[in-house]
């Protein structure tokens, strides 16, 4: 038996069936953007095929070209070369207000003199929609972002997270084919940021819209995106699922930018398989994953190892050990994890991490240790010549 509340309140599925537009894919075809007086292109031949209904993150350091790419899609910047297509239709000749692209800006850009529902209605009013349609659609959007109870509040009367929801509702109210998010969580504190990441992902799924998000926060990209495009100096270094980018980075930049990594110098020792082998690092033989580019025994390489792939064994434990010899210099509790800093005998520094719930005891500073790979782990290897 259902209650009156259950029968009168629409479920998320009913909302999705009512509000979900036909999803459109986004194609970026060899996009180039050059600015006068700068020798290097801000965007250098980026090609991406984004599926309908997919959430893709553009991830990279400041100045890598990700925001420029977003502005090109929105129509705020005309690219030097290349094409932008939505649903197979090229939109390069259209002004921003005709591209059917919604944008949520980093500072939300809400009109301070308008209430939440007036802000959400604004785009519809500019398109000449009847008053009743404006009100109905704005109300639906505020309900979807769970802000209907604050419909009459001004932006200054709302928190940062509430303002973000209103900005998202405004962007979705005009039924955009593509939703662009420009560093949407940068202004929020850490705890609220996580809550809003979950909420925005829920809303994006509920609306069924194709979404492109710009961020420099790798954890944000990893947790929210279906796929991530890692950008460096205007070029895409890797476009893949979050797990694939973290576990199988194709370049040294991707390995170091996404997650934490120890980067050491080593020498190829054995490579019977084109993609697997052994590398020598500080006298220790470590199993390694090799790139597609051919390597030969004796080649100098960069060896990248995640801190969580390593473990410490006390040198005086009496157990037969092998690995990188060093001294534990520092132990840093970090909430659920513990980070250890080890100075190797060759002078290099290595970070090791483990879960506090693992039952592992903390060794005192100054303990002589062996740093070794955990069972089943391999390190990533990149040729020195390509860096």
Secondary structure, 3 states (H helix, E strand, C coil): CCCHHHHHCCCHHHHHHHHCCCCCCEEEEEEEECCCCCCCCCEEEEEEEECCCCEEEEECCCCCCHHHHHHHHHCCCCCCEEEEEECCEECCCCCHHHCCEEEECCCCCCCCCCEHHHHHHHHHHHCCCCHHHHHHHHHHHHHHCCCHHHCCCEHHHCCHHHHHHHHHHHHHHCCCCEEEEECCCCCCCHHHHHHHHHHHHHHHHHHCCEEEEEECCHHHHHHHCCEEEEEECCEEEEEECHHHHHHCCCCHHHHHHCCCCEEEEEEEEECCCCCEEEEEECCEEEEEECCCCCCCCCCEEEEEECHHHEEEEECCCCCCCCCEEEEEEEEEEECCEEEEEEEECCCCEEEEEEEHHHCCCCCCCCCEEEEEECCCCCEEEEEHHHC
